[in-house]
Amino acid sequence: MIRYANLEDLELLKEYDKHISQEELINSINLKRIFVMYESDKFVGWLRYNLFWDNIPFMNMLFFLDGERNKGYGSQIVGFWEDEMKKKGYSCVMTSTLSNEQAQFFYRKIGYVDRGSLLLPKEPLEIIFYKEM
């Protein structure tokens, strides 16, 4: 089951999502920018997004718990997110990943196209991906 996160998910998300402050996590929940995924009533992962340039949905976080990866959940939750973005009238979406992460292959496999990169000090190259819907 995939659904929008709500404030009842806050403690669970805080436990795992260390890349965002509690205040921003609450804002993201209230703005309906987090999706949680459950399999047989067990929490398996989440997707969090924001808006790039205030008008392009940008997936900031896609994460599955240890033991829950490589089960097809990523394709399911990203597909759900893309469908929701279409319903909201968006014609494209974006995301990024570090060049030393395996996620780049996943994104290309599901139709995302490399559109640039960003090089921050002391970090591997960040690959920017784009997908028209």
MDTraj code that builds the backbone (N, CA, C; nanometers):
import mdtraj as md
import numpy as np

residues = "MET ILE ARG TYR ALA ASN LEU GLU ASP LEU GLU LEU LEU LYS GLU TYR ASP LYS HIS ILE SER GLN GLU GLU LEU ILE ASN SER ILE ASN LEU LYS ARG ILE PHE VAL MET TYR GLU SER ASP LYS PHE VAL GLY TRP LEU ARG TYR ASN LEU PHE TRP ASP ASN ILE PRO PHE MET ASN MET LEU PHE PHE LEU ASP GLY GLU ARG ASN LYS GLY TYR GLY SER GLN ILE VAL GLY PHE TRP GLU ASP GLU MET LYS LYS LYS GLY TYR SER CYS VAL MET THR SER THR LEU SER ASN GLU GLN ALA GLN PHE PHE TYR ARG LYS ILE GLY TYR VAL ASP ARG GLY SER LEU LEU LEU PRO LYS GLU PRO LEU GLU ILE ILE PHE TYR LYS GLU MET".split()
xyz = np.array([
    [0.0844, -0.1175, 0.0000],
    [0.0000, 0.0000, 0.0000],
    [0.0895, 0.1245, 0.0000],
    [0.0558, 0.2165, -0.0836],
    [0.1251, 0.3457, -0.0896],
    [0.0219, 0.4528, -0.0592],
    [0.0611, 0.5462, 0.0266],
    [-0.0302, 0.6549, 0.0614],
    [0.0509, 0.7783, 0.0989],
    [-0.0184, 0.8921, 0.1020],
    [0.0434, 1.0132, 0.1515],
    [0.0740, 0.9951, 0.3003],
    [0.1895, 1.0435, 0.3436],
    [0.2219, 1.0407, 0.4859],
    [0.1316, 1.1378, 0.5598],
    [0.1089, 1.1091, 0.6870],
    [0.0352, 1.2012, 0.7732],
    [0.1140, 1.2172, 0.9028],
    [0.0655, 1.3032, 0.9897],
    [0.1402, 1.3324, 1.1126],
    [0.1564, 1.2099, 1.2019],
    [0.0726, 1.1108, 1.1859],
    [0.0903, 0.9860, 1.2614],
    [0.2168, 0.9117, 1.2183],
    [0.2699, 0.9431, 1.0999],
    [0.3932, 0.8814, 1.0496],
    [0.5186, 0.9571, 1.0942],
    [0.5012, 1.0700, 1.1602],
    [0.6139, 1.1570, 1.1919],
    [0.7250, 1.0859, 1.2691],
    [0.6921, 1.0177, 1.3760],
    [0.7950, 0.9522, 1.4579],
    [0.8702, 0.8460, 1.3776],
    [0.7990, 0.7703, 1.2982],
    [0.8615, 0.6677, 1.2145],
    [0.9550, 0.7316, 1.1122],
    [0.9096, 0.8345, 1.0453],
    [0.9931, 0.9023, 0.9460],
    [1.1144, 0.9687, 1.0109],
    [1.0959, 1.0302, 1.1270],
    [1.2073, 1.0931, 1.1985],
    [1.3159, 0.9911, 1.2320],
    [1.2727, 0.8702, 1.2619],
    [1.3680, 0.7643, 1.2976],
    [1.4623, 0.7320, 1.1822],
    [1.4118, 0.7374, 1.0603],
    [1.4906, 0.6960, 0.9443],
    [1.5423, 0.8109, 0.8585],
    [1.4673, 0.9175, 0.8443],
    [1.5054, 1.0264, 0.7532],
    [1.5875, 1.1300, 0.8289],
    [1.7185, 1.1154, 0.8236],
    [1.8100, 1.2044, 0.8963],
    [1.8573, 1.3210, 0.8094],
    [1.8017, 1.3338, 0.6882],
    [1.8450, 1.4375, 0.5944],
    [1.7586, 1.5627, 0.5987],
    [1.6666, 1.5692, 0.6936],
    [1.5706, 1.6798, 0.6971],
    [1.5379, 1.7089, 0.8436],
    [1.5199, 1.8355, 0.8753],
    [1.4851, 1.8721, 1.0129],
    [1.3416, 1.8310, 1.0429],
    [1.3085, 1.8192, 1.1698],
    [1.1726, 1.7843, 1.2083],
    [1.0737, 1.8877, 1.1566],
    [1.1107, 2.0145, 1.1637],
    [1.0223, 2.1208, 1.1151],
    [0.9928, 2.1040, 0.9664],
    [1.0955, 2.0770, 0.8868],
    [1.0750, 2.0576, 0.7430],
    [1.0009, 1.9275, 0.7139],
    [1.0238, 1.8266, 0.7957],
    [0.9511, 1.7018, 0.7799],
    [0.8017, 1.7242, 0.8020],
    [0.7683, 1.7985, 0.9050],
    [0.6274, 1.8314, 0.9315],
    [0.5698, 1.9136, 0.8166],
    [0.6453, 2.0122, 0.7682],
    [0.5989, 2.0921, 0.6541],
    [0.5737, 2.0029, 0.5328],
    [0.6656, 1.9101, 0.5056],
    [0.6504, 1.8211, 0.3902],
    [0.5279, 1.7320, 0.4047],
    [0.5032, 1.6843, 0.5252],
    [0.3829, 1.6025, 0.5491],
    [0.2584, 1.6876, 0.5242],
    [0.2551, 1.8069, 0.5808],
    [0.1382, 1.8938, 0.5651],
    [0.1151, 1.9355, 0.4204],
    [0.2228, 1.9484, 0.3425],
    [0.2113, 1.9838, 0.2009],
    [0.1845, 1.8623, 0.1116],
    [0.1744, 1.7448, 0.1732],
    [0.1515, 1.6183, 0.1011],
    [0.2643, 1.5924, 0.0016],
    [0.3875, 1.6019, 0.0516],
    [0.5050, 1.5785, -0.0317],
    [0.5862, 1.4581, 0.0137],
    [0.5216, 1.3709, 0.0914],
    [0.5852, 1.2458, 0.1320],
    [0.4854, 1.1328, 0.1107],
    [0.5343, 1.0251, 0.0491],
    [0.4564, 0.9029, 0.0327],
    [0.5233, 0.7938, 0.1139],
    [0.4439, 0.7153, 0.1854],
    [0.4968, 0.6009, 0.2598],
    [0.4449, 0.4735, 0.1952],
    [0.5248, 0.3691, 0.2089],
    [0.4871, 0.2409, 0.1494],
    [0.4902, 0.1324, 0.2562],
    [0.3847, 0.0518, 0.2549],
    [0.3716, -0.0609, 0.3470],
    [0.3481, -0.1866, 0.2651],
    [0.4039, -0.2948, 0.3118],
    [0.3795, -0.4262, 0.2521],
    [0.3313, -0.5165, 0.3650],
    [0.2086, -0.5666, 0.3545],
    [0.1488, -0.6484, 0.4604],
    [0.1571, -0.5779, 0.5956],
    [0.1176, -0.4531, 0.5993],
    [0.1163, -0.3701, 0.7204],
    [0.2541, -0.3426, 0.7797],
    [0.3605, -0.3714, 0.7056],
    [0.4974, -0.3448, 0.7507],
    [0.5537, -0.2276, 0.6706],
    [0.6027, -0.1260, 0.7403],
    [0.6646, -0.0112, 0.6757],
    [0.7901, -0.0572, 0.6023],
    [0.7984, -0.0236, 0.4719],
    [0.9153, -0.0661, 0.3938],
    [0.9963, 0.0513, 0.3394],
    [0.9353, 0.1704, 0.3240],
    [1.0110, 0.2831, 0.2726],
    [0.9245, 0.4034, 0.2446],
    [0.9892, 0.5065, 0.1875],
    [0.9190, 0.6303, 0.1592],
    [0.9832, 0.7052, 0.0437],
    [0.9068, 0.7996, -0.0095],
    [0.9520, 0.8912, -0.1134],
    [0.9142, 1.0312, -0.0670],
    [1.0115, 1.1225, -0.0761],
    [0.9873, 1.2618, -0.0397],
    [1.0284, 1.3497, -0.1572],
    [0.9470, 1.4519, -0.1866],
    [0.9796, 1.5414, -0.2975],
    [0.9567, 1.6864, -0.2573],
    [1.0061, 1.7742, -0.3411],
    [0.9870, 1.9167, -0.3275],
    [0.9697, 1.9728, -0.4674],
    [0.9733, 2.1025, -0.4816],
    [0.9603, 2.1633, -0.6139],
    [1.0893, 2.2355, -0.6518],
    [1.1501, 2.1927, -0.7610],
    [1.2682, 2.2567, -0.8166],
    [1.2222, 2.3819, -0.8895],
    [1.2863, 2.4939, -0.8660],
    [1.2457, 2.6224, -0.9243],
    [1.0992, 2.6533, -0.8947],
    [1.0477, 2.5984, -0.7899],
    [0.9096, 2.6195, -0.7453],
    [0.8032, 2.5679, -0.8412],
    [0.8441, 2.4903, -0.9446],
    [0.7406, 2.4421, -1.0371],
    [0.7682, 2.3071, -1.1016],
    [0.8767, 2.2382, -1.0647],
    [0.9038, 2.1054, -1.1195],
    [0.9200, 2.0078, -1.0026],
    [0.8337, 1.9070, -0.9926],
    [0.8500, 1.8090, -0.8848],
    [0.9887, 1.7442, -0.8912],
    [1.0584, 1.7475, -0.7775],
    [1.1942, 1.6954, -0.7674],
    [1.1972, 1.5969, -0.6514],
    [1.2234, 1.4698, -0.6837],
    [1.2306, 1.3660, -0.5820],
    [1.3599, 1.3828, -0.5029],
    [1.3457, 1.4211, -0.3757],
    [1.4617, 1.4421, -0.2893],
    [1.5081, 1.3152, -0.2206],
    [1.4164, 1.2253, -0.1930],
    [1.4507, 1.1065, -0.1156],
    [1.3656, 0.9892, -0.1590],
    [1.4323, 0.8809, -0.1912],
    [1.3675, 0.7523, -0.2159],
    [1.4468, 0.6529, -0.1348],
    [1.3839, 0.5916, -0.0359],
    [1.4597, 0.5052, 0.0543],
    [1.3750, 0.3858, 0.0970],
    [1.4401, 0.2719, 0.0984],
    [1.3785, 0.1488, 0.1484],
    [1.4658, 0.0903, 0.2571],
    [1.4027, 0.0342, 0.3571],
    [1.4746, -0.0226, 0.4704],
    [1.5586, -0.1423, 0.4276],
    [1.6606, -0.1723, 0.5074],
    [1.7423, -0.2908, 0.4814],
    [1.6519, -0.4131, 0.4727],
    [1.6786, -0.4964, 0.3770],
    [1.5979, -0.6166, 0.3560],
    [1.4761, -0.5937, 0.2691],
    [1.4476, -0.4688, 0.2350],
    [1.3295, -0.4366, 0.1547],
    [1.3665, -0.3836, 0.0169],
    [1.4936, -0.3892, -0.0169],
    [1.5399, -0.3397, -0.1469],
    [1.5380, -0.4530, -0.2496],
    [1.5366, -0.4133, -0.3768],
    [1.5375, -0.5091, -0.4880],
    [1.4152, -0.6002, -0.4878],
    [1.3023, -0.5450, -0.4487],
    [1.1756, -0.6185, -0.4493],
    [1.0725, -0.5538, -0.5415],
    [1.1151, -0.4520, -0.6170],
    [1.0231, -0.3837, -0.7070],
    [0.9484, -0.2683, -0.6435],
    [0.9747, -0.2406, -0.5173],
    [0.9040, -0.1331, -0.4490],
    [0.9374, 0.0036, -0.5075],
    [1.0622, 0.0220, -0.5482],
    [1.1036, 0.1510, -0.6043],
    [1.0214, 0.1884, -0.7254],
    [1.0074, 0.0947, -0.8189],
    [0.9273, 0.1203, -0.9392],
    [0.7824, 0.1511, -0.9029],
    [0.7308, 0.0817, -0.8030],
    [0.5918, 0.1027, -0.7628],
    [0.5697, 0.2419, -0.7046],
    [0.6540, 0.2807, -0.6102],
    [0.6308, 0.4091, -0.5438],
    [0.6633, 0.5263, -0.6366],
    [0.7664, 0.5125, -0.7210],
    [0.7973, 0.6193, -0.8167],
    [0.6840, 0.6315, -0.9182],
    [0.6309, 0.5189, -0.9652],
    [0.5166, 0.5228, -1.0567],
    [0.3951, 0.5890, -0.9931],
    [0.3709, 0.5582, -0.8675],
    [0.2604, 0.6206, -0.7942],
    [0.2813, 0.7713, -0.7854],
    [0.4036, 0.8124, -0.7494],
    [0.4376, 0.9552, -0.7402],
    [0.4196, 1.0245, -0.8752],
    [0.4701, 0.9631, -0.9812],
    [0.4560, 1.0228, -1.1141],
    [0.3089, 1.0392, -1.1521],
    [0.2267, 0.9391, -1.1225],
    [0.0831, 0.9498, -1.1502],
    [0.0198, 1.0644, -1.0722],
    [0.0578, 1.0788, -0.9463],
    [0.0051, 1.1891, -0.8655],
    [0.0489, 1.3244, -0.9228],
    [0.1726, 1.3311, -0.9720],
    [0.2217, 1.4569, -1.0293],
    [0.1466, 1.4905, -1.1588],
    [0.1158, 1.3883, -1.2381],
    [0.0350, 1.4108, -1.3595],
    [-0.1017, 1.4657, -1.3224],
    [-0.1639, 1.4072, -1.2189],
    [-0.2957, 1.4530, -1.1744],
    [-0.2917, 1.5991, -1.1305],
    [-0.1776, 1.6419, -1.0795],
    [-0.1616, 1.7810, -1.0350],
    [-0.1258, 1.8734, -1.1504],
    [-0.1117, 1.8178, -1.2709],
    [-0.0884, 1.9000, -1.3887],
    [0.0567, 1.9181, -1.4294],
    [0.1472, 1.8462, -1.3665],
    [0.2886, 1.8586, -1.4032],
    [0.3190, 1.7721, -1.5253],
    [0.4072, 1.8204, -1.6109],
    [0.4410, 1.7468, -1.7330],
    [0.5790, 1.6817, -1.7280],
    [0.6532, 1.7098, -1.6219],
    [0.7853, 1.6489, -1.6069],
    [0.8196, 1.6394, -1.4593],
    [0.9187, 1.5562, -1.4286],
    [0.9703, 1.5409, -1.2926],
    [1.1221, 1.5310, -1.2999],
    [1.1859, 1.5514, -1.1845],
    [1.3313, 1.5444, -1.1783],
    [1.3746, 1.4711, -1.0512],
    [1.4995, 1.4263, -1.0525],
    [1.5644, 1.3732, -0.9339],
    [1.7142, 1.3794, -0.9561],
    [1.7898, 1.3332, -0.8594],
    [1.9351, 1.3282, -0.8744],
    [1.9901, 1.2165, -0.7875],
    [2.1133, 1.1784, -0.8160],
    [2.1836, 1.0800, -0.7342],
    [2.3332, 1.1005, -0.7519],
    [2.4074, 1.0569, -0.6544],
    [2.5528, 1.0648, -0.6650],
    [2.6031, 0.9636, -0.7667],
    [2.7097, 1.0002, -0.8339],
    [2.7644, 0.9133, -0.9394],
    [2.8204, 0.7824, -0.8856],
    [2.8448, 0.7740, -0.7563],
    [2.8962, 0.6500, -0.6986],
    [2.7849, 0.5639, -0.6379],
    [2.6598, 0.5989, -0.6641],
    [2.5462, 0.5226, -0.6140],
    [2.4816, 0.4414, -0.7260],
    [2.4284, 0.3259, -0.6910],
    [2.3631, 0.2378, -0.7873],
    [2.2303, 0.2934, -0.8370],
    [2.1727, 0.3891, -0.7657],
    [2.0413, 0.4433, -0.8027],
    [2.0390, 0.4989, -0.9442],
    [2.1525, 0.5478, -0.9942],
    [2.1550, 0.6037, -1.1295],
    [2.1062, 0.5030, -1.2333],
    [2.1390, 0.3770, -1.2149],
    [2.0978, 0.2730, -1.3101],
    [1.9473, 0.2466, -1.3002],
    [1.8953, 0.2517, -1.1796],
    [1.7516, 0.2368, -1.1584],
    [1.6757, 0.3483, -1.2287],
    [1.7168, 0.4728, -1.2087],
    [1.6458, 0.5855, -1.2696],
    [1.6480, 0.5784, -1.4219],
    [1.7615, 0.5430, -1.4783],
    [1.7678, 0.5292, -1.6244],
    [1.6755, 0.4167, -1.6717],
    [1.6716, 0.3087, -1.5975],
    [1.5880, 0.1940, -1.6351],
    [1.4395, 0.2312, -1.6399],
    [1.3960, 0.3233, -1.5543],
    [1.2535, 0.3602, -1.5512],
    [1.2250, 0.4885, -1.6285],
    [1.3177, 0.5264, -1.7178],
    [1.2891, 0.6326, -1.8129],
    [1.3451, 0.7703, -1.7827],
    [1.4237, 0.7822, -1.6782],
    [1.4848, 0.9123, -1.6484],
    [1.6088, 0.9304, -1.7350],
    [1.6334, 1.0547, -1.7770],
    [1.7430, 1.0863, -1.8680],
    [1.8387, 1.1823, -1.7981],
    [1.9673, 1.1569, -1.8135],
    [2.0687, 1.2476, -1.7590],
    [2.0513, 1.3850, -1.8228],
    [2.0515, 1.4900, -1.7410],
    [2.0340, 1.6252, -1.7940],
    [2.1373, 1.7229, -1.7395],
    [2.2351, 1.6738, -1.6676],
    [2.3389, 1.7616, -1.6161],
    [2.3990, 1.7048, -1.4901],
    [2.4846, 1.7849, -1.4290],
    [2.5492, 1.7391, -1.3072],
    [2.5899, 1.8582, -1.2223],
    [2.6244, 1.8282, -1.1003],
    [2.6653, 1.9282, -1.0045],
    [2.7841, 1.8719, -0.9283],
    [2.8874, 1.9508, -0.9128],
    [3.0054, 1.9059, -0.8405],
    [3.0272, 1.9979, -0.7210],
    [3.0002, 1.9449, -0.6026],
    [3.0207, 2.0187, -0.4791],
    [3.1549, 1.9795, -0.4183],
    [3.2143, 2.0659, -0.3396],
    [3.3426, 2.0326, -0.2778],
    [3.3345, 1.9045, -0.1946],
    [3.4333, 1.8184, -0.2122],
    [3.4480, 1.6954, -0.1336],
    [3.3324, 1.5973, -0.1508],
    [3.2622, 1.6062, -0.2607],
    [3.1504, 1.5158, -0.2898],
    [3.1696, 1.4546, -0.4277],
    [3.1205, 1.3313, -0.4479],
    [3.1183, 1.2772, -0.5849],
    [3.0229, 1.3596, -0.6717],
    [3.0342, 1.3448, -0.7997],
    [2.9484, 1.4144, -0.8952],
    [2.8022, 1.3791, -0.8691],
    [2.7169, 1.4799, -0.8657],
    [2.5718, 1.4611, -0.8515],
    [2.5123, 1.4635, -0.9913],
    [2.4447, 1.3565, -1.0314],
    [2.3839, 1.3468, -1.1641],
    [2.2383, 1.3917, -1.1538],
    [2.1985, 1.4828, -1.2411],
    [2.0616, 1.5347, -1.2444],
    [1.9840, 1.4567, -1.3510],
    [1.8679, 1.4068, -1.3129],
    [1.7830, 1.3302, -1.4049],
    [1.6503, 1.4018, -1.4272],
    [1.5944, 1.3808, -1.5466],
    [1.4704, 1.4466, -1.5907],
    [1.3846, 1.3424, -1.6607],
    [1.2546, 1.3543, -1.6439],
    [1.1625, 1.2651, -1.7143],
    [1.0377, 1.3419, -1.7554],
    [1.0073, 1.3375, -1.8859],
    [0.8809, 1.3928, -1.9329],
    [0.7728, 1.2877, -1.9142],
    [0.6531, 1.3349, -1.8821],
    [0.5436, 1.2400, -1.8594],
    [0.4348, 1.2594, -1.9630],
])
top = md.Topology()
chain = top.add_chain()
for i, resn in enumerate(residues, 1):
    res = top.add_residue(resn, chain, resSeq=i)
    for name in ("N", "CA", "C"):
        top.add_atom(name, md.element.get_by_symbol(name[0]), res)
traj = md.Trajectory(xyz[None], top)
